[in-house]
Amino acid sequence: MALTMIPQAGFVEGDPKIQNGKIIREISINPGVTTPKHVHYRTHETLVILNGTGVIHLGNSGIRVSKGSKVEIPAGTMHSISNHRQDDPLELSNIPVLTIRQTKELNGSRSDFELVE
């Protein structure tokens, strides 16, 4: 898997893979890092925890997650992901529920993503 490091953010995103018409991206969040709060206006996401433990923040609540956990994030929901551990990365698969066609349609139109912080 090719990885893109975002050093100032403290997490790594893998290149997207396509399976069954869906785009899947693996993400690794460094120890002690919380991703920026953000929202996707038209994309429902499914997060599957591959390794580690953390907290997925949905609006004003948090859900503790560990290997095997699956969390659904409805479109329009502000969210972020925290790895409160000090030793191991939190690794997860991000599966946005948009088909490849819908993803192509978003190119050149209003962005589906907005940072909240």
N, C-alpha and C positions, 0 to 999 in steps of 0.2 A: 504494500500500500504506500503510495506517495503521500507525504505529509507536508502541510503548509504550516509553518510556525508563525504565530502572531505573538511576538515576544512581549510587547507591552500589555497584552491581555492575559498572558500566562496559560494559553491553551493551544492545542494543535488540532487542525482539521485535516482529515484525509481527503484525497480526491474522491469525488462522487462515483459511486458504482450504480449500475442500473440492473435491477432485478424485478421481473414481472411488471415492467412498465413504470416502476417506482424508482426514485432516486434515493440512495442510502449513503449517508456520510458518517464515517467514524470520527469521533472526537475524543481527545484525551485532555483532561483538565488537571493542571499541575496542583500539587499539594498547597493548601492555603489560599487557593484562588476562587473567586466568584466571577462568573461571566457577567458582562453588562446586562442590565434589565433591558428587554426589548419586546417587541410585539410583531407578529406576522398577521396582516389584515385578512388574507385569503387562504392561508395555509394552516391546516390542522397538522400537528406533529405528533409522532409517537417516538418516545425515547425508551430505549432498552439498555439497561446497565449491563455491561460486559464484565467489568472488574472494578473493585473498589466500593467505597461507600460515599454518600453525600446527601445533599438536600436539593430538591427541585422546588424553587419558589414559584408559586402560581398566584398572581395578584398579591394579596397580603398574607397568604398561608404558605406553609412549607411541608413537603412530603419527604420523609427520610427514605432513601433508596440504597439498595445494595445489589450485588450480582444477581441477575435474574429478574429484577424489578422492571416493570413496564409502566410508563406514565403517558397518558394521553393529554395533549395540550390543545384545546380548541382554538380555532382561528380567533384573533382579536384578544387573546389572553396575554397580559404582561407576564413575562417569565425570565428567570435566570437560573443558573446551576452553580452550586457551591461544593467544593471539595474541602472540607474542614480538617482532613487528615494532614499530618505533617510529614508522612513518609511515602505514600503511594499515590499515583495518579488515579483519577476517576475516569474510566473508559466507558464510552457509550456509543450506541448507534442512534443516529437521528434519521427518522424516516418521515419526511414531509409527505402529506397526503395531497399531492398534486401529480397528475400524470405528466409525462414528458411533453405532451402537447400543451398543457396548461402552463408549464414552466416556460416554454418557448413563447407563449402568448404574453407572459409577464415582461419579457425583454422589450425594452422601448416604451413600456407603459409605466404608470405610477408604481413605484416600488411597493413590494409586499412587506418590507422590513423597515422598522423604525426603532432607533435607540431611544430609550425612555429617560435614562440618566444623562 
